C-alpha cells in the first residue's frame, strides 16, 4: 500500500504519493496550508480511479472530469495530470519516455492512492 508524505516547503506544503516500494509516483502542487494539502490528498483518493483521456492522439474524445489527461510536454516526454470533478488539476506526474510507462504511472496512482495513509514529514532538526 502506498502513502502520502506531506513536506513543508518555503512557500507552503506539498505531498508526494509513494508506492509500497517508496518510489515517488507523483508530486502535488504547492498548497498554502497543511489542511489544504491534506484535502488535496483526500481528493486524489476520491478521484484516482478516473478514466483516461489520451491527448497525444490526433483525434481524442474529450471526457468528463474527473479524469487523467495524458499529454506530451515541451521536451517530448509523456506526462499525466489528474483533474478533479470541478476541473481543477490536483496531480501532475514526472516525465516518461514512453506512453506505456506513463500509463503504468496512472495505474500506480490508482493502485496506491485509495488506501494510502497521510503522513507529515518531520521538519529536519538543525
Secondary structure in CASP SS format (residue, H / E / C, confidence):
PFRMAT SS
TARGET T0000
AUTHOR 0000-0000-0000
METHOD secondary structure of the structure
MODEL  1
X C 1.00
X C 1.00
X E 1.00
X E 1.00
X E 1.00
X E 1.00
X E 1.00
X E 1.00
X C 1.00
X C 1.00
X C 1.00
X C 1.00
X E 1.00
X E 1.00
X E 1.00
X E 1.00
X E 1.00
X E 1.00
X C 1.00
X C 1.00
X C 1.00
X C 1.00
X C 1.00
X E 1.00
X E 1.00
X E 1.00
X E 1.00
X C 1.00
X C 1.00
X C 1.00
X E 1.00
X C 1.00
X C 1.00
X H 1.00
X H 1.00
X H 1.00
X H 1.00
X H 1.00
X H 1.00
X H 1.00
X H 1.00
X H 1.00
X H 1.00
X H 1.00
X H 1.00
X H 1.00
X H 1.00
X C 1.00
X C 1.00
X C 1.00
X E 1.00
X E 1.00
X E 1.00
X E 1.00
X C 1.00
X C 1.00
X C 1.00
X C 1.00
X C 1.00
X C 1.00
X C 1.00
X C 1.00
X C 1.00
X C 1.00
X C 1.00
X C 1.00
X E 1.00
X E 1.00
X E 1.00
X E 1.00
X E 1.00
X E 1.00
X C 1.00
X C 1.00
X C 1.00
X C 1.00
X C 1.00
X E 1.00
X E 1.00
X E 1.00
X E 1.00
X E 1.00
X E 1.00
X C 1.00
X C 1.00
X C 1.00
X C 1.00
X C 1.00
X E 1.00
X E 1.00
X E 1.00
X E 1.00
X C 1.00
X C 1.00
X C 1.00
X E 1.00
X C 1.00
X C 1.00
X H 1.00
X H 1.00
X H 1.00
X H 1.00
X H 1.00
X H 1.00
X H 1.00
X H 1.00
X H 1.00
X H 1.00
X H 1.00
X H 1.00
X H 1.00
X H 1.00
X C 1.00
X C 1.00
X C 1.00
X C 1.00
X E 1.00
X E 1.00
X E 1.00
X E 1.00
X C 1.00
X C 1.00
X C 1.00
X C 1.00
X C 1.00
X C 1.00
END
